Amino acid sequence: MPAMVLKDNPVTVVFPMAFPGRQNTDAMLRGEPDERYLMEGLKAIDSDPYFKGIEITRIKDPILRKKAMDFLKNSRLKVYFGVQPVQIYNEEGFAPEDISSVDEIERLNSVERLKEYIDQAYQFGVVSFIFQSGRDPGEDLREPAKLALIRSIVELARFSREIAEKYETKPIFLVLEMFDRVKSDHGVFHNQLIGPTRDAIDIARRLHDEYSIKEFGLLYDLSHMYLLRNIKYRYELVEIEVPESSETSESQENQVQMNEKRYTVTRVEEVEEPEAPEVLKYIMPYLYHIHIGNCVLDPNDPLYGDTHPTFAYPNGAIRLRDVANFVKALHEMGYTGPVGFEIRPREREGSIPTLQHAKSFYDDARTWQDVIHGPSAVRYATRIFFPEWAFFRLTDMRVKNPDLIVQELKSRKRKEKLTKDGFLVLLAADHPARGVLASPGNPIGMADRLEYLGRVLRVATSPYVDGIMATPDVIEDLILVDYVFKEAGMEPFLENKILVGSMNRSGIYGTVFEMEDRMTSYRVEDLVRYNLDAGKILFRLETGRYSRYSIQTLSYAAEEIRRANRHGIPIFVEPLPVERDSEDQPYRVSMKVEDLVKVINIASAIGGSSARLWIKVPYIEGFNRVARSTTLPILILGGESPGDPTYAIENVSKALASAPNVRGSLVGRNVLFPGRDDPRAIARAIYEVVHNSLSAAEALEVMLEERLREMDIIREAFMGVLK
């Protein structure tokens, strides 16, 4: 079974929607199903192990209701009672504002109606009781209506507790479903007070904090997401003539005066964009139940509005990506409650096939790799792993004993071979030296050395990387921390790891002569002197006006490779074709097959011998053609970090499947800055793909287990030295 999120969340069925009535009539929604249809539907849900719960509504016939009760009490299903159909049909003719009515008599009538069904819900042995607020009375009465709603829920909660005592059980949850606030004479809309998330939070907060009603929660429906719109306002100033008298009258209350001119203030109502999955984190403290459904936004469609068509409906608004984003948001915030399917078959569609398709649709969304990656409640913080007091100890060590670095480098135990199994996973940590400092959401995020070094250490101290490629400053910081580990009696983490020196870093990002990239960090004699395992050279080919600088860099690279060959030192060459729209725009890597194979062929032929050359290039579509351009071993680079490392993991997996000369990965920013996630966990996922042939999905499942492990090892090492 593939990895998926929300595995432990019970999946439920909104029964009167999935089984609306024989021939898909509304009999079930009205509470008037025939016995055979009702019982066959209940048995179908109970016999399907995929579903752990069922959401029922009223059944008018008391004998049939008793039969359904007896069946459900003996079933394995958790039962949830939804009274929304009762409120929507409103056969009693109560005020449409329902329990939010500012008319006290109408409000009390509506509350009494819900009390009757709360009693029935207890007889069913339900987990929760789901209801809606009632129609929005408009802006002028909205605040009084919210107060009326709060008063009604307080009364319902008090009644629920009394019934719980009567039946000697715990109080059930009272759950308010959030509906649209759309006024329309066309299509299916509900125009409910609650409503947009902002107002739902206000109601829930007050019930929890002011009235201590903890058995209250909210239900959020994916299909309502595009229909839930908060109202915002803007104010316009309209110039008016200044009256001769300067006295303020009652008619001037909405007027302002500026620069001897007077204006009247007019408030204009605007509608915001639809809500997005991010709103879920705002209602998280009160979120109790989720519905997954569909809606139609095309006013010319016969199912326009909140009609809950199947996910196969051609004009449905909810696509697989929408479900994936929604599920990802739930996963990231650690949601543990039920997820209910609210979909309705129509015409000749069958209930069981509709549910089967919904299951596949939902499972597909929650197995997407970027969804699985969602960091849930995890938020990696570098300063917890690498505290500032430890970071500043490195400066003391540099000042007091500058020779320590060279001593440790020369005495470092190296691996006998570059690779044992023919594959490598290396961490790239040389970007800041070329002025590339941006991390997701921060244009100079990698300039913070504590943050950057702490993330490098997070990966380097794990067993899930074969080595580190970096500039002298970073490698030497790692050497100092490795020394602290040894002094504290801990196993040194750099022993038997490959250290690759980044050589040319003068191609400063954004400069005019960026393509002339000289050997400003390591040279071959430095690699030999400091006992490093290999070197890395960047070569970018610009075929336009500044191509001469690319050719000059190619010459520098060739000379260093010749020197490396004389010493038997492997070199990792990163050949990249670059382009830009204009001279005032930054260079970008060309992702065309023909450009990449051209530069690989050029780079493979320099330096007198390619015996110890490795190629480092990005994964692109058609990579099998790229791989066939050389017999040299290839490592896949990561490129810029979008804050979602799943793409880098997938690309490594795809590249390895493209050709046998793809031998691993040399990634940096995608591992070091994976959004909120833990760099060590991402490194492990890539390591498992490269060395153990796991698929990207399988590696992501392993990654989940690795998050935030051994977060105290740096602190322990430095404290051990201080003692």
C-alpha positions as CSV (number, residue, x, y, z in Angstrom):
1,M,0.0,0.0,0.0
2,P,1.5,3.4,-0.9
3,A,2.2,6.0,1.7
4,M,-0.6,8.4,2.4
5,V,-1.6,11.0,4.9
6,L,-4.6,11.1,7.2
7,K,-4.4,7.3,7.5
8,D,-5.8,7.4,11.0
9,N,-8.6,9.9,10.3
10,P,-11.9,8.0,10.2
11,V,-13.6,8.4,6.8
12,T,-17.4,8.8,7.0
13,V,-20.3,9.1,4.5
14,V,-23.0,11.7,4.5
15,F,-25.6,9.1,4.1
16,P,-28.6,11.1,2.9
17,M,-26.4,12.6,0.2
18,A,-24.8,9.4,-1.0
19,F,-28.1,7.6,-0.8
20,P,-30.6,10.4,-1.4
21,G,-33.5,8.1,-2.2
22,R,-34.6,5.5,-4.7
23,Q,-33.9,6.6,-8.3
24,N,-31.9,9.5,-6.7
25,T,-35.0,11.3,-5.4
26,D,-34.9,13.4,-2.2
27,A,-36.7,10.9,-0.1
28,M,-33.8,10.3,2.3
29,L,-33.1,14.0,2.6
30,R,-36.8,14.6,3.5
31,G,-36.5,11.8,6.1
32,E,-39.0,9.6,4.1
33,P,-37.0,6.6,2.7
34,D,-38.5,3.3,2.1
35,E,-37.3,0.5,4.4
36,R,-35.5,-1.7,1.9
37,Y,-33.6,1.2,0.4
38,L,-32.6,2.5,3.8
39,M,-31.5,-0.8,5.2
40,E,-29.6,-1.9,2.1
41,G,-27.7,1.5,2.1
42,L,-26.8,1.1,5.8
43,K,-25.6,-2.4,5.2
44,A,-23.5,-1.3,2.2
45,I,-21.6,1.3,4.3
46,D,-21.2,-1.1,7.3
47,S,-19.8,-3.8,5.0
48,D,-17.2,-1.5,3.5
49,P,-14.1,-1.4,5.7
50,Y,-12.9,1.8,4.1
51,F,-15.6,3.7,6.0
52,K,-15.4,4.1,9.8
53,G,-18.5,6.3,10.3
54,I,-21.8,7.3,8.9
55,E,-23.6,10.7,9.0
56,I,-27.4,10.2,9.2
57,T,-30.3,12.6,9.4
58,R,-33.9,12.4,10.6
59,I,-36.1,9.4,9.8
60,K,-39.7,10.4,10.3
61,D,-41.3,7.0,10.6
62,P,-40.6,6.0,14.3
63,I,-40.7,2.3,13.6
64,L,-38.2,2.6,10.7
65,R,-36.1,4.9,12.8
66,K,-36.0,2.3,15.6
67,K,-34.9,-0.3,13.1
68,A,-32.1,1.9,11.8
69,M,-31.1,2.6,15.4
70,D,-30.8,-1.0,16.3
71,F,-28.8,-1.8,13.2
72,L,-26.3,1.0,13.8
73,K,-25.9,0.2,17.4
74,N,-24.8,-3.3,16.4
75,S,-22.6,-2.1,13.6
76,R,-18.9,-1.1,13.7
77,L,-19.7,2.4,12.5
78,K,-19.4,5.6,14.5
79,V,-22.6,7.6,14.0
80,Y,-23.0,11.3,13.4
81,F,-26.3,13.1,13.2
82,G,-26.8,15.9,10.8
83,V,-29.9,18.1,11.2
84,Q,-29.1,20.4,8.3
85,P,-31.7,18.8,5.9
86,V,-34.4,19.5,8.5
87,Q,-33.3,23.2,8.7
88,I,-33.1,23.5,4.9
89,Y,-36.5,22.0,4.1
90,N,-38.0,23.9,7.1
91,E,-41.4,22.1,6.8
92,E,-42.6,23.9,10.0
93,G,-42.3,27.3,8.3
94,F,-40.1,28.8,11.0
95,A,-38.2,32.0,10.2
96,P,-35.3,31.2,7.8
97,E,-32.9,32.9,10.2
98,D,-33.5,29.8,12.3
99,I,-31.6,29.7,15.6
100,S,-29.9,33.0,14.7
101,S,-33.2,34.9,14.5
102,V,-33.3,38.2,16.3
103,D,-37.1,37.6,16.8
104,E,-37.0,35.8,20.1
105,I,-40.2,33.8,19.5
106,E,-38.8,32.5,16.2
107,R,-35.5,31.7,17.7
108,L,-37.0,29.7,20.6
109,N,-39.2,27.7,18.1
110,S,-36.1,26.8,16.1
111,V,-34.1,25.9,19.3
112,E,-37.0,23.6,20.4
113,R,-36.9,21.9,17.0
114,L,-33.2,21.1,17.4
115,K,-33.7,19.9,20.9
116,E,-36.1,17.2,19.6
117,Y,-33.4,15.9,17.2
118,I,-30.7,16.1,19.8
119,D,-32.8,13.7,21.9
120,Q,-33.1,11.4,18.8
121,A,-29.3,11.7,18.2
122,Y,-28.6,10.4,21.7
123,Q,-31.0,7.5,21.0
124,F,-28.9,6.7,18.0
125,G,-25.7,6.7,20.1
126,V,-24.1,9.4,18.0
127,V,-20.7,11.0,18.4
128,S,-21.8,14.5,17.3
129,F,-24.8,16.6,16.3
130,I,-24.3,18.8,13.2
131,F,-26.4,21.8,12.4
132,Q,-26.3,25.2,10.6
133,S,-26.8,28.7,11.7
134,G,-29.7,30.0,9.8
135,R,-30.0,32.6,7.0
136,D,-27.9,35.7,7.1
137,P,-30.2,38.7,8.0
138,G,-27.9,41.2,6.3
139,E,-25.2,43.6,7.5
140,D,-27.5,45.7,9.7
141,L,-28.7,42.8,11.8
142,R,-25.6,40.5,11.5
143,E,-24.1,41.3,14.9
144,P,-27.4,40.9,16.8
145,A,-27.9,37.6,14.9
146,K,-24.5,36.3,16.0
147,L,-25.5,37.1,19.6
148,A,-28.7,35.2,19.1
149,L,-26.8,32.3,17.6
150,I,-24.5,32.1,20.6
151,R,-27.5,32.2,23.0
152,S,-29.1,29.4,21.1
153,I,-26.0,27.2,21.1
154,V,-25.6,27.8,24.8
155,E,-29.1,26.6,25.4
156,L,-28.6,23.6,23.1
157,A,-25.4,22.7,25.0
158,R,-27.2,22.9,28.3
159,F,-30.0,20.7,27.0
160,S,-27.5,18.3,25.6
161,R,-25.8,17.9,29.0
162,E,-29.2,17.2,30.6
163,I,-30.0,14.5,28.0
164,A,-26.5,13.0,28.5
165,E,-27.3,12.7,32.2
166,K,-30.6,11.1,31.4
167,Y,-29.0,8.5,29.2
168,E,-26.0,8.2,31.5
169,T,-23.5,9.0,28.8
170,K,-21.0,11.7,27.9
171,P,-22.3,14.9,26.1
172,I,-22.1,14.7,22.4
173,F,-20.3,17.3,20.4
174,L,-22.4,20.1,18.9
175,V,-20.9,20.9,15.5
176,L,-21.8,24.1,13.4
177,E,-21.3,23.6,9.7
178,M,-20.0,26.6,7.8
179,F,-22.1,27.4,4.7
180,D,-22.0,30.1,2.0
181,R,-23.4,33.6,2.4
182,V,-24.4,33.9,-1.2
183,K,-27.6,35.7,-2.1
184,S,-28.9,34.3,-5.3
185,D,-32.3,33.5,-6.9
186,H,-30.5,31.1,-9.3
187,G,-28.8,27.9,-8.3
188,V,-28.4,26.2,-5.0
189,F,-27.0,28.5,-2.3
190,H,-27.7,28.8,1.4
191,N,-26.9,32.4,2.4
192,Q,-26.1,31.4,5.9
193,L,-25.0,33.7,8.8
194,I,-22.1,31.3,9.4
195,G,-20.6,31.7,7.0
196,P,-17.2,32.9,6.4
197,T,-14.3,31.7,8.5
198,R,-13.8,35.0,10.3
199,D,-17.3,34.9,11.8
200,A,-17.1,31.2,12.5
201,I,-14.0,31.8,14.6
202,D,-15.6,34.6,16.5
203,I,-18.6,32.4,17.4
204,A,-16.4,29.4,18.4
205,R,-13.9,31.5,20.4
206,R,-16.7,33.0,22.5
207,L,-18.4,29.7,23.1
208,H,-15.1,28.1,24.2
209,D,-13.6,31.0,26.1
210,E,-16.6,32.9,27.5
211,Y,-19.1,30.2,28.0
212,S,-16.8,27.2,28.6
213,I,-18.6,25.0,26.1
214,K,-15.8,22.7,25.1
215,E,-18.1,20.2,23.4
216,F,-18.6,22.6,20.5
217,G,-16.7,22.5,17.1
218,L,-16.9,23.6,13.5
219,L,-17.4,21.6,10.3
220,Y,-15.6,22.9,7.2
221,D,-16.6,21.6,3.8
222,L,-14.1,21.7,0.9
223,S,-17.0,22.2,-1.6
224,H,-17.9,25.4,0.3
225,M,-14.4,26.8,0.1
226,Y,-15.0,28.6,-3.2
227,L,-18.4,29.8,-1.9
228,L,-17.3,31.2,1.5
229,R,-16.4,34.8,0.8
230,N,-15.7,37.4,3.5
231,I,-17.0,40.9,2.9
232,K,-14.5,43.8,2.9
233,Y,-15.1,47.5,2.5
234,R,-13.4,50.5,1.0
235,Y,-14.2,54.1,1.6
236,E,-14.6,56.7,-1.1
237,L,-14.4,60.5,-0.6
238,V,-16.9,62.6,-2.7
239,E,-16.3,66.4,-2.7
240,I,-19.2,68.5,-1.6
241,E,-19.8,72.2,-1.4
242,V,-18.7,73.8,1.8
243,P,-21.7,75.5,3.5
244,E,-21.4,79.0,4.7
245,S,-22.0,78.0,8.3
246,S,-19.1,76.0,9.8
247,E,-21.3,74.6,12.5
248,T,-21.4,70.8,12.5
249,S,-24.9,69.4,12.0
250,E,-26.3,65.9,12.3
251,S,-26.1,65.6,8.5
252,Q,-22.4,66.3,8.6
253,E,-21.4,63.3,10.7
254,N,-20.1,61.4,7.7
255,Q,-18.1,64.3,6.3
256,V,-14.4,65.2,6.5
257,Q,-12.6,68.4,5.7
258,M,-9.2,68.6,4.1
259,N,-7.4,71.6,2.6
260,E,-10.5,73.8,2.8
261,K,-12.6,71.2,1.0
262,R,-15.3,69.1,2.4
263,Y,-16.0,65.5,1.5
264,T,-18.7,63.0,2.3
265,V,-17.5,59.5,3.2
266,T,-19.2,56.6,1.4
267,R,-18.6,53.0,2.3
268,V,-18.5,50.6,-0.7
269,E,-18.9,46.9,-0.1
270,E,-16.5,44.5,-1.9
271,V,-16.3,40.8,-2.0
272,E,-13.0,39.1,-1.3
273,E,-11.6,36.2,-3.2
274,P,-12.7,32.7,-2.2
275,E,-11.1,31.1,0.8
276,A,-8.1,28.9,0.5
277,P,-6.8,25.9,2.4
278,E,-4.7,28.2,4.6
279,V,-7.8,29.2,6.5
280,L,-7.9,25.8,8.1
281,K,-5.0,26.7,10.4
282,Y,-7.1,29.6,11.7
283,I,-10.0,27.4,12.8
284,M,-7.8,24.6,13.9
285,P,-8.5,25.1,17.6
286,Y,-12.2,24.6,16.9
287,L,-12.2,22.3,13.8
288,Y,-14.0,19.0,14.6
289,H,-15.3,17.7,11.3
290,I,-14.3,17.9,7.6
291,H,-16.4,17.3,4.5
292,I,-14.9,16.5,1.1
293,G,-17.3,17.4,-1.7
294,N,-17.7,19.2,-5.0
295,C,-19.6,22.3,-6.2
296,V,-20.3,24.1,-9.5
297,L,-19.3,27.7,-10.2
298,D,-20.7,28.1,-13.7
299,P,-24.0,30.0,-13.5
300,N,-25.1,28.4,-16.8
301,D,-24.7,24.9,-15.5
302,P,-27.9,23.2,-14.2
303,L,-26.0,22.1,-11.1
304,Y,-24.8,25.6,-10.3
305,G,-24.0,26.2,-6.6
306,D,-23.6,23.9,-3.6
307,T,-25.0,20.8,-5.3
308,H,-22.3,18.3,-4.3
309,P,-22.0,16.5,-7.7
310,T,-19.6,13.6,-8.0
311,F,-15.9,14.3,-8.5
312,A,-16.4,13.0,-12.1
313,Y,-18.8,15.8,-13.0
314,P,-17.2,17.6,-16.0
315,N,-18.0,21.1,-14.8
316,G,-17.2,20.5,-11.1
317,A,-15.1,23.2,-9.5
318,I,-13.0,20.8,-7.3
319,R,-10.1,19.2,-9.1
320,L,-7.6,16.6,-7.8
321,R,-5.1,19.4,-7.1
322,D,-7.7,21.2,-4.9
323,V,-8.3,18.0,-2.9
324,A,-4.5,17.5,-2.6
325,N,-4.0,21.1,-1.3
326,F,-6.8,20.7,1.1
327,V,-5.6,17.4,2.5
328,K,-2.1,18.7,2.7
329,A,-3.2,21.7,4.8
330,L,-5.1,19.3,7.1
331,H,-2.0,17.1,7.4
332,E,0.3,20.0,8.1
333,M,-1.8,21.2,11.0
334,G,-2.2,17.8,12.5
335,Y,-5.9,17.4,12.0
336,T,-7.1,14.1,13.6
337,G,-10.9,14.3,13.2
338,P,-13.3,12.6,10.7
339,V,-13.3,13.3,7.0
340,G,-16.8,12.8,5.5
341,F,-17.6,12.3,1.8
342,E,-20.5,14.6,0.8
343,I,-21.3,13.7,-2.8
344,R,-24.6,13.0,-4.4
345,P,-25.4,10.8,-7.4
346,R,-27.9,12.1,-9.9
347,E,-30.0,10.8,-12.8
348,R,-28.7,7.2,-13.5
349,E,-25.6,7.4,-11.3
350,G,-25.4,4.7,-8.7
351,S,-24.6,5.3,-5.0
352,I,-21.9,2.6,-4.7
353,P,-20.0,3.5,-7.9
354,T,-20.1,7.2,-6.8
355,L,-18.5,6.3,-3.5
356,Q,-16.0,4.0,-5.1
357,H,-14.9,6.9,-7.4
358,A,-14.7,9.2,-4.4
359,K,-12.5,6.8,-2.5
360,S,-10.1,6.6,-5.4
361,F,-10.1,10.4,-5.9
362,Y,-9.4,11.0,-2.2
363,D,-6.7,8.3,-2.0
364,D,-5.0,9.7,-5.1
365,A,-4.9,13.1,-3.5
366,R,-3.5,12.0,-0.2
367,T,-0.7,9.9,-1.8
368,W,0.7,12.8,-3.8
369,Q,4.3,13.2,-2.8
370,D,4.2,16.9,-1.9
371,V,1.1,16.1,0.3
372,I,3.0,13.3,2.1
373,H,5.9,15.6,2.6
374,G,3.7,18.2,4.4
375,P,5.5,18.9,7.7
376,S,2.5,18.5,9.9
377,A,3.2,20.0,13.3
378,V,6.9,19.7,12.7
379,R,8.8,22.9,12.4
380,Y,12.6,22.6,12.3
381,A,14.4,25.4,14.2
382,T,18.1,25.7,13.7
383,R,18.7,27.5,17.0
384,I,17.4,24.5,18.9
385,F,19.8,22.2,17.1
386,F,22.7,24.6,17.0
387,P,22.4,27.2,19.8
388,E,24.1,30.6,19.5
389,W,26.4,30.0,22.4
390,A,27.9,26.9,20.6
391,F,28.1,28.9,17.3
392,F,30.2,31.6,18.9
393,R,32.5,29.0,20.5
394,L,33.9,28.4,17.0
395,T,35.2,32.0,16.9
396,D,37.1,31.4,20.2
397,M,38.6,28.2,18.7
398,R,39.7,30.1,15.6
399,V,41.3,32.9,17.6
400,K,43.0,30.7,20.3
401,N,44.3,28.0,18.1
402,P,44.3,28.8,14.3
403,D,46.6,25.8,13.6
404,L,44.0,23.4,14.9
405,I,42.1,23.4,11.6
406,V,45.1,22.3,9.5
407,Q,46.1,19.7,12.1
408,E,42.6,18.2,12.1
409,L,42.4,18.2,8.3
410,K,45.7,16.5,7.8
411,S,45.0,13.8,10.4
412,R,41.4,13.1,9.2
413,K,40.8,9.5,8.3
414,R,39.7,9.3,4.7
415,K,37.7,6.7,2.8
416,E,39.7,4.2,0.8
417,K,37.5,4.7,-2.2
418,L,35.2,7.5,-3.3
419,T,32.3,5.2,-3.3
420,K,31.8,1.6,-2.3
421,D,28.6,0.8,-4.1
422,G,29.1,3.1,-7.1
423,F,26.7,5.7,-5.9
424,L,27.1,9.0,-4.0
425,V,25.0,11.5,-2.1
426,L,26.8,14.7,-1.4
427,L,25.7,17.9,0.2
428,A,26.5,21.2,-1.6
429,A,27.4,24.1,0.7
430,D,29.2,26.6,-1.5
431,H,26.4,28.9,-2.7
432,P,27.1,31.9,-0.4
433,A,30.7,32.2,-1.6
434,R,29.4,33.3,-5.0
435,G,26.9,35.7,-3.6
436,V,23.9,33.4,-4.0
437,L,22.2,34.0,-0.7
438,A,18.4,33.6,-1.2
439,S,16.4,31.0,0.7
440,P,12.6,30.6,0.4
441,G,11.0,33.8,1.6
442,N,14.3,35.5,2.4
443,P,16.6,37.2,-0.2
444,I,19.6,36.9,2.2
445,G,18.6,33.8,4.2
446,M,21.9,31.9,3.5
447,A,23.9,35.0,4.7
448,D,23.1,34.1,8.3
449,R,26.0,31.8,9.0
450,L,24.5,30.4,12.2
451,E,21.4,29.4,10.2
452,Y,23.4,28.2,7.2
453,L,26.1,26.3,9.2
454,G,23.5,24.8,11.5
455,R,21.6,23.3,8.6
456,V,24.8,22.0,7.0
457,L,25.6,20.4,10.4
458,R,22.1,19.0,10.7
459,V,22.9,16.9,7.5
460,A,26.6,16.4,8.0
461,T,26.2,14.9,11.5
462,S,23.7,12.3,10.1
463,P,24.7,9.0,8.4
464,Y,22.5,9.9,5.4
465,V,25.1,11.8,3.4
466,D,28.4,10.5,1.9
467,G,30.2,13.8,2.0
468,I,30.1,17.6,1.8
469,M,31.1,19.8,-1.0
470,A,31.9,23.3,0.3
471,T,34.3,26.3,0.3
472,P,37.2,26.5,2.8
473,D,35.3,28.5,5.5
474,V,32.4,26.0,5.7
475,I,34.7,22.9,5.6
476,E,36.8,24.4,8.4
477,D,33.8,25.2,10.5
478,L,32.8,21.6,10.1
479,I,36.3,20.4,11.1
480,L,36.1,22.5,14.3
481,V,32.7,21.0,15.3
482,D,34.0,17.5,14.4
483,Y,37.0,18.2,16.8
484,V,34.5,19.1,19.5
485,F,32.7,15.8,19.0
486,K,36.0,13.9,19.5
487,E,37.0,16.0,22.6
488,A,33.6,15.2,24.1
489,G,34.1,11.5,23.6
490,M,31.6,11.3,20.8
491,E,32.1,9.6,17.4
492,P,33.4,12.2,14.9
493,F,30.9,12.7,12.1
494,L,33.4,13.5,9.3
495,E,35.4,10.3,9.6
496,N,35.0,8.4,6.4
497,K,33.0,11.1,4.8
498,I,34.1,12.7,1.5
499,L,35.2,16.3,1.6
500,V,35.0,18.0,-1.7
501,G,36.6,21.5,-2.1
502,S,34.6,24.0,-4.2
503,M,37.2,25.7,-6.4
504,N,36.0,28.6,-8.6
505,R,33.7,31.1,-6.9
506,S,34.5,34.4,-8.6
507,G,31.5,34.2,-10.9
508,I,29.7,36.5,-8.4
509,Y,25.9,36.5,-8.9
510,G,24.6,39.5,-10.7
511,T,28.0,41.0,-11.8
512,V,28.8,42.1,-15.3
513,F,31.6,39.6,-15.6
514,E,29.8,36.8,-13.9
515,M,30.8,34.2,-16.5
516,E,34.5,34.7,-15.8
517,D,34.8,32.3,-12.9
518,R,38.3,32.0,-11.5
519,M,39.7,29.5,-8.9
520,T,39.3,31.8,-5.9
521,S,38.4,29.2,-3.2
522,Y,40.4,25.9,-3.5
523,R,43.1,25.1,-6.0
524,V,44.5,21.6,-6.6
525,E,47.5,22.3,-4.3
526,D,45.1,23.2,-1.5
527,L,43.1,20.0,-2.0
528,V,46.4,18.1,-1.6
529,R,47.7,20.1,1.3
530,Y,44.5,19.9,3.3
531,N,43.9,16.2,2.7
532,L,40.6,16.7,0.8
533,D,39.1,13.9,-1.3
534,A,38.0,15.8,-4.5
535,G,37.4,19.1,-6.1
536,K,34.4,20.7,-7.7
537,I,34.4,23.2,-10.7
538,L,31.5,25.2,-12.1
539,F,31.5,25.9,-15.8
540,R,28.6,27.9,-17.3
541,L,28.4,28.4,-21.0
542,E,27.0,31.7,-22.2
543,T,26.8,31.8,-26.0
544,G,26.1,35.5,-26.4
545,R,28.0,38.7,-25.9
546,Y,30.0,37.5,-22.9
547,S,30.9,34.0,-24.3
548,R,34.6,34.9,-24.2
549,Y,34.4,34.9,-20.4
550,S,32.9,31.4,-20.5
551,I,35.8,30.3,-22.7
552,Q,38.2,31.8,-20.3
553,T,36.6,29.9,-17.4
554,L,36.8,26.7,-19.5
555,S,40.6,27.4,-19.8
556,Y,40.9,27.8,-16.0
557,A,39.0,24.6,-15.4
558,A,41.1,22.6,-17.9
559,E,44.3,23.6,-16.2
560,E,43.0,22.7,-12.7
561,I,41.8,19.3,-14.0
562,R,45.3,18.6,-15.5
563,R,46.8,19.4,-12.1
564,A,44.2,17.2,-10.4
565,N,45.0,14.3,-12.8
566,R,48.6,14.5,-11.8
567,H,47.7,14.0,-8.2
568,G,45.0,11.4,-8.8
569,I,42.3,13.7,-7.4
570,P,38.7,13.3,-8.7
571,I,37.0,16.5,-10.0
572,F,33.2,17.0,-10.1
573,V,32.4,19.3,-13.0
574,E,29.1,21.2,-13.0
575,P,28.6,22.2,-16.7
576,L,25.5,24.5,-17.2
577,P,24.1,26.2,-20.2
578,V,22.8,29.7,-19.2
579,E,20.6,32.3,-20.8
580,R,18.9,35.6,-19.9
581,D,16.3,37.8,-21.4
582,S,18.4,41.0,-21.3
583,E,21.6,42.2,-19.8
584,D,19.9,43.7,-16.8
585,Q,18.3,40.4,-15.9
586,P,20.0,37.5,-14.0
587,Y,21.2,34.4,-15.8
588,R,19.1,31.3,-15.6
589,V,20.0,27.7,-16.4
590,S,18.6,26.6,-19.8
591,M,16.5,23.4,-19.3
592,K,16.6,22.3,-22.9
593,V,18.0,18.9,-23.8
594,E,20.0,20.2,-26.8
595,D,21.7,22.9,-24.6
596,L,22.6,20.6,-21.8
597,V,24.0,17.8,-23.9
598,K,26.1,20.4,-25.8
599,V,27.8,21.7,-22.6
600,I,28.3,18.2,-21.2
601,N,30.2,17.2,-24.3
602,I,32.3,20.3,-24.0
603,A,33.1,19.8,-20.3
604,S,33.8,16.1,-20.7
605,A,36.7,16.7,-23.1
606,I,38.8,19.1,-21.1
607,G,41.9,18.7,-18.9
608,G,43.8,16.0,-20.8
609,S,42.0,13.1,-19.2
610,S,38.4,12.4,-18.0
611,A,39.4,9.3,-16.0
612,R,38.5,10.9,-12.7
613,L,35.7,13.3,-13.9
614,W,32.2,13.3,-12.5
615,I,29.4,15.4,-14.1
616,K,26.9,17.3,-12.0
617,V,23.8,18.5,-13.9
618,P,20.1,19.2,-13.2
619,Y,17.3,16.8,-14.0
620,I,15.2,17.8,-17.0
621,E,12.5,16.2,-19.1
622,G,14.1,13.8,-21.6
623,F,17.0,13.1,-19.3
624,N,17.6,9.7,-20.9
625,R,18.9,11.7,-23.9
626,V,21.0,13.9,-21.6
627,A,22.6,10.8,-19.9
628,R,23.5,9.3,-23.3
629,S,25.7,12.3,-24.1
630,T,28.5,10.9,-21.9
631,T,29.9,7.7,-20.2
632,L,31.0,9.8,-17.2
633,P,29.2,9.2,-13.9
634,I,26.4,11.8,-13.4
635,L,25.2,13.3,-10.1
636,I,21.9,15.3,-10.1
637,L,21.9,18.8,-8.6
638,G,18.9,20.3,-6.9
639,G,18.8,23.9,-8.1
640,E,16.9,26.7,-6.4
641,S,14.8,25.7,-3.4
642,P,11.0,26.3,-3.8
643,G,10.5,25.3,-0.2
644,D,9.1,21.9,-1.3
645,P,11.9,19.3,-1.6
646,T,9.6,16.6,-2.9
647,Y,10.4,17.7,-6.5
648,A,14.2,17.3,-5.8
649,I,13.5,13.8,-4.4
650,E,11.3,12.9,-7.4
651,N,13.9,14.2,-9.9
652,V,16.7,12.1,-8.4
653,S,14.4,9.1,-8.6
654,K,13.5,9.8,-12.2
655,A,17.1,10.5,-13.2
656,L,18.3,7.2,-11.7
657,A,15.6,5.4,-13.7
658,S,16.7,7.2,-16.8
659,A,20.1,5.7,-17.3
660,P,22.7,3.5,-15.4
661,N,25.4,6.2,-15.5
662,V,23.3,8.4,-13.2
663,R,25.1,7.6,-9.9
664,G,23.5,9.8,-7.2
665,S,22.9,13.4,-6.2
666,L,24.8,16.5,-5.2
667,V,22.1,18.8,-3.8
668,G,22.2,21.8,-1.5
669,R,19.5,24.3,-1.2
670,N,16.6,21.8,-1.6
671,V,18.0,19.9,1.4
672,L,19.2,22.8,3.5
673,F,16.1,25.0,3.1
674,P,13.1,22.6,2.6
675,G,10.5,25.1,3.9
676,R,9.6,24.3,7.6
677,D,10.9,20.7,7.4
678,D,14.0,19.1,8.8
679,P,17.0,19.0,6.5
680,R,18.2,15.7,8.0
681,A,14.9,14.1,7.1
682,I,15.1,15.3,3.5
683,A,18.7,14.1,3.2
684,R,17.6,10.7,4.4
685,A,14.9,10.5,1.7
686,I,17.4,11.2,-1.0
687,Y,19.9,8.8,0.5
688,E,17.3,6.0,0.5
689,V,16.4,6.7,-3.2
690,V,20.1,6.6,-4.3
691,H,21.6,3.8,-2.1
692,N,18.6,1.6,-1.4
693,S,16.6,2.1,-4.7
694,L,13.4,3.3,-2.8
695,S,10.8,5.1,-4.9
696,A,10.2,8.7,-4.1
697,A,6.9,7.8,-2.3
698,E,8.6,5.1,-0.2
699,A,11.5,7.4,0.7
700,L,9.0,10.1,1.8
701,E,7.4,7.6,4.2
702,V,10.9,6.9,5.7
703,M,11.5,10.6,5.8
704,L,8.5,11.1,8.2
705,E,10.2,8.8,10.7
706,E,13.5,10.8,10.6
707,R,12.1,14.3,11.4
708,L,13.6,16.0,14.4
709,R,15.7,12.9,15.5
710,E,18.9,13.6,17.5
711,M,18.2,17.3,17.9
712,D,20.5,17.5,20.9
713,I,23.8,16.1,19.6
714,I,25.5,19.4,19.0
715,R,24.5,20.7,22.4
716,E,25.7,17.5,24.0
717,A,29.1,17.8,22.2
718,F,29.8,21.4,23.2
719,M,28.5,20.8,26.8
720,G,30.9,17.8,27.0
721,V,33.8,20.0,26.1
722,L,32.8,22.8,28.5
723,K,32.7,20.3,31.4
